[in-house]
Amino acid sequence: MITEYKVPSKSRYDVVVGWDPPLRTFFVKVYDLSIDDADEQFIVWEGSDPIHPIQDIERIKRIIYPYTNPPYLPPDIEKNLLLVSQAIA
């Protein structure tokens, strides 16, 4: 089962990070809420390509940096991501 966490973000964005067991990768999704068309709000989806998986938390942090407020991954989410990736891997 895919695990997702919503990360505190700048008011304009929704940021979701998680672990995808079938692909064995972390992922990041970012939605730009300032765009009226809901179909166009999806602006970032990293980790969905099995050829370019996200294998470490540091890469997640680099991807979400421009969209989060404060610009970091909360420690509890980081810990949970690591635990779920190790338990399901």
N, C-alpha and C positions, 0 to 999 in steps of 0.2 A: 504494500500500500504506500502511495506517495505521501510524504510528510511535508507540510507547508507551514511557514511562519510569516506573519505580516511584520515588517520592520518599520519602526517610526521613521516617517519621511517628511520631506518638505510638503507643504499643503497642496501643491500642484500634482503630487505623485502618489501612487500606491506602489509599494515595493514588497514583493513576496520572494522569499528564499525557501529552498527545500532540498529534499533528497528523493531521487527517483530510483527505487530498487531495480526495476527491470533494466534500466540503462546504466545502473551503477555510477551515477553522477549526481553532484549537487546541481542546482539550477537557480537562476535568477529571472524573475519577471518584473517588468516595470510598466506601469500604466500612467499615461499623461492625462490627468483629469481635466485639464484646461481645453482639451479637444472635445468638441460637442458630439461628434459622431463616435459612438461607443465602439464601433468596429475599427476605428482608427486610433483608439487610445493605447493600444498595445505597442510599446516602442522598443522594449528590450526583452529578448528571450535567449538567455545564454544557458548552455548545458543540455539543450535538447537534442544535440547532434552527437550520436555515439562516436563519431570520428574525432570530435573535439570536446570530450567531457571535461567538467570541472572537478578536479580531484582534490583541491585544497581550499581551505577557508580563506586564505589570503587572497586568492583570486576573486572570491565572492566579494570581499571587502573592497577590492579595486573597482569592481564593476558597479557596486551600489553607491560608492562615495559621492558622486555628483547629485544623487537623488535623496539621500537620507539627511535627517536632522535630529540630533547631531550626526555628523558624517562618520558613522561607525556602525558596526554590527554589535548589538547588545550582547554582553557576555552570556546571559542565560540562553539566548537563541544559538549562539556559537556552540555552547556546551551541548545543547539538545541536538543540534545538527551532527556533531561529532559522535554522540552516543547512538543516534538512530542509524547513522551510516555504518558504524562498526557492528551494531546488532543485526542489521539486515544484510550486510555485505557478504 
